[in-house]
Amino acid sequence: MATRIPHLLEPYLCLPPESSLTLLTGVLGASTNWLVLRYLYSLLANTPHTNLHSHGPSSSSDPTGSGTEPVRVVFLSFLRDYAFWKDNAARLGIDLDSASAKARFVYVDGLTNLFSGGDGGAAAAAAASSSLSAPLGRISGSGSARLTLNEPTAAALRDVLELAVGQRPQPTTSRPAAGGGDGGGDAVAGPAQVKTVLVVDQMDLLVAASGDASLQSGLADALLDIREKVYSTIITLSADEPLIQAQNTPLEKRHASLVLSTAHTADLVISVRLLDTGSARDVSGVLRVTAGGSGGGDAGEPEPDERELLYHIGGDGAARVFERGQ
């Protein structure tokens, strides 16, 4: 089986530091989807979480080892539906339906009903609120905890994320792997111990689709409020050169402002792009890791080592990351 998390990326794809913001940027032809999927694997597969800036040996290949931390993911996606993430996560061995039933994964659909508004939007929001009034672990039906964003406004975004983040899972009991050798009993994790990680995929769609020039400032305030209620945040944005450098139209200006302001407040920026020299059969693109404008973050974490790597995504979704010249 292909390595789910490439060894060179293990220090970066673990549980981010508390209160941190991680920005993932991609371009046309070099998507961040594979990075998001591996973040989901790292956070949901009960893998031991090593320090973000540690480059020593990692034990993340042992999904049942000791030292795990209970993590819950709230995932808002604006471009891709739940079926896309579910099918591709299954390739890595992650069952999102099962994670939802165990109150470890909450999916927010940011596209399907984005412009429904009116009574339809209110009805959908009421139905979602009713279905989530009980602990997430008891949701029936498909076993999936899902919400829908019904309006392209900062207020609607804040409301749906507060609803998702505010849910408190029931205490869960995790048993050590057979023969694990720790000799301990069951480990019980209460709601206060669970770390919630917010993942927002392609929020720039909301800025582009709304046409509201004042939306961006409202989004910044809404995200700041939500970030105070979660352990850490991961955001993906498009960073194509025409959108960032030209800035000839209001859309380009708003997009560039969103990307640059997010990068300035981020603690870590991971960007993927195509090869400067064109396409290659065994290289899909270039991955660059840099410190964001916030440096090491509020907790005084050391800045991550800046490095540039090559990566290749196989037809089966397997990812390989390597140094230049390897």
HULIN-V518571 format. One record per helix or strand. SS is the DSSP state (H for helix, E for strand). FROM is the first residue (numbers start at 1). LEN is the number of residues. If there is no record, write none. Layout:
SS & FROM & LEN
SS & FROM & LEN
This chain:
H & 7 & 3
E & 21 & 7
E & 30 & 1
H & 33 & 12
E & 71 & 7
H & 82 & 10
H & 96 & 6
E & 105 & 5
H & 118 & 14
H & 136 & 3
E & 145 & 4
H & 154 & 13
E & 172 & 3
E & 187 & 3
H & 191 & 3
E & 195 & 7
H & 204 & 7
H & 215 & 13
E & 232 & 7
H & 241 & 6
H & 250 & 16
E & 268 & 6
E & 280 & 1
E & 283 & 1
E & 285 & 7
E & 307 & 7
E & 319 & 4
